[in-house]
Amino acid sequence: MEKSGPRHWLLLILFALFVIFLYGPTLTIFILSFQGPDGGLTFPMRGVSIYWFQNLFEPQMVGDFGGSLERSLSLALIAPSLVGVALFGFSLSYDEFSRTIMAAGSDNTLPLEVFAMTTNVTTPVLYALGSMTTLFSFAVVITVTLTVLAMRRKRGAKLAG
């Protein structure tokens, strides 16, 4: 086995920096979503609490996040083959307010709620929403993976027995 040369270590450091810059903002938003009630959108944190997660499901001035989330996520679990497409579409839907405003009718949708929060002074509830979306996406991926593995194991036991 060959020894690692300086080129190997340079590439390793470059890759580590790439991963830090790729996932650093997500980690920062996740941490900032746990600001206390007096917290803002930046460091230093002013207390640690789940205040903004509780605030996420209370009626807002513009509408109700809880109802919007229920309507947006109800179709994501129909079939395992659609999970990736559903999560990708859900993630991109945050930026679809211009299209949604034409088709929403009298009910507010999640893109309209997010757009309304970004047009005025906002709170870390937006970070809490991003954290909940990330955790939901991970939960769906893990659940589907475990379900597929269990089905394979069951099918393997059926064929062997």
Contacts in CASP RR format, 6 or more apart in sequence:
PFRMAT RR
TARGET T0000
AUTHOR 0000-0000-0000
METHOD contacts of the structure
MODEL  1
MEKSGPRHWLLLILFALFVIFLYGPTLTIFILSFQGPDGGLTFPMRGVSI
YWFQNLFEPQMVGDFGGSLERSLSLALIAPSLVGVALFGFSLSYDEFSRT
IMAAGSDNTLPLEVFAMTTNVTTPVLYALGSMTTLFSFAVVITVTLTVLA
MRRKRGAKLAG
26 134 0 8 1.000
29 127 0 8 1.000
29 130 0 8 1.000
29 131 0 8 1.000
30 127 0 8 1.000
30 131 0 8 1.000
30 134 0 8 1.000
31 45 0 8 1.000
32 40 0 8 1.000
32 41 0 8 1.000
32 42 0 8 1.000
32 43 0 8 1.000
32 45 0 8 1.000
32 124 0 8 1.000
32 127 0 8 1.000
33 52 0 8 1.000
33 53 0 8 1.000
33 124 0 8 1.000
33 127 0 8 1.000
33 128 0 8 1.000
33 130 0 8 1.000
33 131 0 8 1.000
34 45 0 8 1.000
34 48 0 8 1.000
34 49 0 8 1.000
34 50 0 8 1.000
34 52 0 8 1.000
35 45 0 8 1.000
35 46 0 8 1.000
35 47 0 8 1.000
35 48 0 8 1.000
35 49 0 8 1.000
35 51 0 8 1.000
35 52 0 8 1.000
35 124 0 8 1.000
35 127 0 8 1.000
36 45 0 8 1.000
36 46 0 8 1.000
36 47 0 8 1.000
36 48 0 8 1.000
36 49 0 8 1.000
36 51 0 8 1.000
36 52 0 8 1.000
37 49 0 8 1.000
37 51 0 8 1.000
38 46 0 8 1.000
38 47 0 8 1.000
39 45 0 8 1.000
39 46 0 8 1.000
39 47 0 8 1.000
39 124 0 8 1.000
40 46 0 8 1.000
40 123 0 8 1.000
40 124 0 8 1.000
41 122 0 8 1.000
41 123 0 8 1.000
41 124 0 8 1.000
41 127 0 8 1.000
52 123 0 8 1.000
52 124 0 8 1.000
52 125 0 8 1.000
52 127 0 8 1.000
52 128 0 8 1.000
53 128 0 8 1.000
53 131 0 8 1.000
53 132 0 8 1.000
55 123 0 8 1.000
55 125 0 8 1.000
55 128 0 8 1.000
56 65 0 8 1.000
56 66 0 8 1.000
56 125 0 8 1.000
56 128 0 8 1.000
56 129 0 8 1.000
56 132 0 8 1.000
57 65 0 8 1.000
57 66 0 8 1.000
60 113 0 8 1.000
62 108 0 8 1.000
62 112 0 8 1.000
62 113 0 8 1.000
62 116 0 8 1.000
62 117 0 8 1.000
63 108 0 8 1.000
63 113 0 8 1.000
64 108 0 8 1.000
65 110 0 8 1.000
65 113 0 8 1.000
65 125 0 8 1.000
65 129 0 8 1.000
68 108 0 8 1.000
68 109 0 8 1.000
68 110 0 8 1.000
68 113 0 8 1.000
69 110 0 8 1.000
69 132 0 8 1.000
71 109 0 8 1.000
71 110 0 8 1.000
72 90 0 8 1.000
72 93 0 8 1.000
72 109 0 8 1.000
72 110 0 8 1.000
73 90 0 8 1.000
73 136 0 8 1.000
75 86 0 8 1.000
76 82 0 8 1.000
76 83 0 8 1.000
76 86 0 8 1.000
76 87 0 8 1.000
76 90 0 8 1.000
76 140 0 8 1.000
77 83 0 8 1.000
77 140 0 8 1.000
80 144 0 8 1.000
80 147 0 8 1.000
80 148 0 8 1.000
83 140 0 8 1.000
83 141 0 8 1.000
83 144 0 8 1.000
87 137 0 8 1.000
87 140 0 8 1.000
87 141 0 8 1.000
90 133 0 8 1.000
90 137 0 8 1.000
91 133 0 8 1.000
91 137 0 8 1.000
93 100 0 8 1.000
93 110 0 8 1.000
93 111 0 8 1.000
94 110 0 8 1.000
94 111 0 8 1.000
94 114 0 8 1.000
95 111 0 8 1.000
96 111 0 8 1.000
97 111 0 8 1.000
97 112 0 8 1.000
97 114 0 8 1.000
97 115 0 8 1.000
100 109 0 8 1.000
100 111 0 8 1.000
100 112 0 8 1.000
101 112 0 8 1.000
104 112 0 8 1.000
108 116 0 8 1.000
114 126 0 8 1.000
114 129 0 8 1.000
117 125 0 8 1.000
117 126 0 8 1.000
118 126 0 8 1.000
END
